[in-house]
Amino acid sequence: MDVLERRGRPLDPNEMVPGMWVRVKSDAMKVKNMCTGEDVPSYGYPVGWEPGMEEACGKCFRVCVVSRDYRTTPVVGLSVPNGLVAIAHGAHPIYGWYFPFETLARL
């Protein structure tokens, strides 16, 4: 029952920890605007947007990195089998994709 009770509550930035599971919100344009700081007031620096990041929208990932540096809400690096969600050339990621807390939802 505890899982169902937590699922009904909004995600809280203070509970973001590596290892927990989250979902990137489904609306790719809204997520992009939040990443670039165009849609809502930025809670710190915008994390940016790269081609291909829209493929993460609507999908679930395990949190790998949580950074609160220079932000009032965290920036979150999401984990996949080969490392962070990233643009990869071959089998190894070149760099990770990070999403602002506001683009994530509880499972």
N, C-alpha and C positions, 0 to 999 in steps of 0.2 A: 504494500500500500504506500510505503514511503516514496517509491519511484513515481507512482501516479500522482501523488501530492506535489512532488517537486516539478514534474512535467507541466502541471497546470500553472506554475508561477513563472513570471518573466525571469530571464537570465540576469543574474546580478554580477556586476564587474568584479566584486570582491571574492566571488567563488570560482573565478577562472584559474584553473591550475593545470599543469601538464598532466596528461593522462585521461582527462575527462573528454566526453564526446559531445560535439556540437554539430549543428547544421548551418551551412551558409544559406542565407535567405534566398528564396527562389527568383525574385525579381532582379534580373541581371542589370538592368539599367539603373535601378535604385541602388544596388550594391556598388556599381561603378561610380555613381555620383557620390556615395558615402566615402569610397576609397580616395577619390580625387578632391573631396571637400566642396564639391559643387552643390550638393543637395541640402545638407543640413549644416548648421554651425559645426566647425571642426572642434573636437575636444582636445586638440593638440595638432601636431603636424599631420597632413594627409599622407597615407601610405603609398599612394600612386596606383596605377592600373597598367597592366601589361596585356598584350594580345593573348588570348587563351584563358585568362582568369575567369571568364564567364562560364567555362566548363565546370567550375567548382560550385556554381550556384545551384541550390536545391539538394546538394549532396552532403553526406555526413562524414565527419573527420574527427580523429583524435587530436586533441590539443598537444602540440609539441613544445612551443615556446610562448611565454607570456611576458610582454615587455610593457612596463608602465613609464618608461623614461619619457619625460617631456610631454606627457599626456595626462588628462584627468581620468580617462578610461583606457584600458589596455589595447595594445596591438597584439594580435594572436597569430602565431605561425602554426599551420595545420600539418599534421603528420600523415603520410601515406607509406606504403611498404618500402619505397626507395628513398625515403627522407621527407623533407618538406614538400608540400604541394609546389611544384616548380616547373619551369620550362626545362626540358631535358633534351640534350643532344646525345643520343645513344642511351645507355642504361643509367647514367649518373646525372643528377640535377646540377644545373649551372648555378642557380640561386633560388632561394625560397620565396614563396608568395606569402605575404602577411595580409590579414584582414583586420579592420578596426572592430572592436567589440560590438558596435552598433549593427554590424552586418550579420551577426550570428544569432542563432536561436537554440533554445534547449531542445533536446530530443524528447 
